[in-house]
Amino acid sequence: MASAVVGVGVGLPPAVLARPLQAAVVSALSLAVGAAVPLTLIVLAPIGVRIPVTALAALALLALLGAIGARLGRVASQLGQAAQLLGAGRAALRVTIGGGLAMGLTALIGQLVGATGM
């Protein structure tokens, strides 16, 4: 709430201020969906392809949920529909790249300490 007061105090319109409650709800839903789909795929996929299937599904979900989060957070809402789509695309790309790097680093560390093939 204090950040909203500060934002209005410096002349920012309420439409461009962050909405932390919506961000928290989207994060919670993202966690639930983002965990359920890969876990389901792990159970359904043949043993030999479980890791790549799970990684690809997780990256696809990161992209989708990044775009949804940006849209719900009204990225660039004051600039119109084209700017919203561009902002959502950039958010999806940013989340996907960050998630992919995190998964890659985790796999590398697992490989280094011998915690693979579980």
C-alpha positions in Angstrom: 0.0 0.0 0.0 2.8 2.4 0.8 4.3 1.9 -2.7 0.9 2.9 -4.2 0.8 6.1 -2.1 4.4 6.9 -3.2 3.5 6.2 -6.8 0.5 8.5 -6.8 2.6 11.1 -4.8 5.1 11.3 -7.7 2.4 11.6 -10.3 2.0 8.0 -11.6 -1.5 7.1 -12.5 -3.1 4.3 -10.5 -3.3 2.2 -13.7 0.5 1.7 -13.9 1.1 0.8 -10.3 1.9 -2.7 -9.2 -0.9 -4.9 -8.0 0.7 -7.2 -5.3 -2.5 -9.1 -4.4 -3.0 -10.2 -8.0 0.7 -11.0 -8.3 0.4 -13.3 -5.2 -2.7 -15.1 -6.6 -1.0 -15.7 -10.0 2.1 -16.9 -8.2 0.1 -19.4 -6.2 -1.8 -20.7 -9.2 1.4 -20.9 -11.2 3.0 -23.0 -8.6 0.1 -25.4 -8.4 -0.4 -25.8 -12.2 3.3 -25.7 -12.8 3.9 -28.6 -10.4 0.8 -30.7 -11.4 1.4 -31.0 -15.1 5.1 -32.1 -15.0 4.3 -34.5 -12.2 1.5 -36.0 -14.3 3.8 -36.3 -17.3 6.5 -38.0 -15.1 3.9 -40.7 -14.2 2.6 -41.1 -17.8 5.9 -40.9 -19.8 8.0 -43.9 -20.6 11.0 -44.2 -18.3 13.5 -43.4 -21.1 12.0 -40.0 -21.9 10.8 -38.8 -18.6 13.5 -36.2 -18.0 13.3 -34.5 -21.5 9.5 -34.6 -21.5 9.3 -33.1 -18.0 11.9 -30.3 -18.9 10.0 -29.4 -22.1 6.7 -29.3 -20.3 8.1 -27.2 -17.5 9.6 -24.7 -20.0 6.3 -24.5 -22.0 4.4 -23.9 -18.8 6.8 -21.2 -17.7 6.3 -19.4 -21.0 2.5 -19.7 -20.7 2.3 -18.6 -17.1 4.8 -15.8 -17.7 2.5 -14.4 -20.4 -0.6 -14.9 -18.3 1.0 -13.1 -15.4 2.0 -10.2 -17.5 -1.5 -9.9 -19.0 -3.1 -10.1 -15.6 -0.6 -7.6 -14.2 -1.6 -5.3 -17.1 1.9 -4.9 -18.6 1.9 -1.7 -20.6 -1.9 -1.4 -20.3 -1.9 2.3 -20.9 -0.2 1.8 -24.3 -2.9 -0.4 -25.9 -3.3 -4.0 -27.1 -0.2 -4.3 -29.2 2.0 -3.1 -26.3 0.3 -5.6 -24.0 1.0 -8.5 -26.4 4.6 -7.4 -26.8 5.0 -7.1 -23.0 3.4 -10.5 -22.4 5.7 -12.0 -25.0 8.8 -10.5 -23.4 7.6 -11.6 -19.9 7.1 -15.2 -21.2 10.6 -15.1 -22.8 12.2 -13.8 -19.7 10.6 -16.3 -17.4 11.3 -19.2 -19.8 15.0 -18.3 -20.2 15.4 -17.8 -16.5 13.7 -21.1 -15.7 15.7 -22.9 -18.4 19.0 -21.5 -17.0 17.9 -22.6 -13.5 17.0 -26.1 -14.6 20.3 -26.4 -16.5 22.3 -25.2 -13.6 20.5 -27.6 -11.3 21.1 -30.5 -13.7 24.8 -29.5 -13.9 25.2 -29.4 -10.1 23.4 -32.8 -9.8 25.7 -34.2 -12.4 28.8 -32.9 -10.5 27.7 -34.4 -7.2 26.4 -37.6 -8.7 22.8 -37.1 -7.9 21.4 -38.1 -11.3 19.3 -40.9 -12.5 17.0 -41.0 -9.5 
